Amino acid sequence: MGQLTEAIAAAVKASDQTPYAIAKGAGVSRSQLSRLLSGERGLSTETVERLAEYLGLRISIESKRQTPKRR
């Protein structure tokens, strides 16, 4: 499981809501959330974004290296 899905799974487990309530609140199916929690791949970006938004998480993408200087 990647860092992004691990963070969402941790937020689900730390929540006082049931996975069903989280899925419903985020507008995703229970099966999609179940797949994420079990480590399966193939979730759409939209599903991950909806879950992150509902759980109050911010998705950030940063470069691992410095941007090369332009000539």
Buried (B, 14 or more C-beta within 10 A) or exposed (E): BEEBBEBBBEBBEEBEEEBEEBBBEBEBEEEBBEBBBEEEEEBEEEBBBBBBEBBEBEEEEEEEEEEEEEE
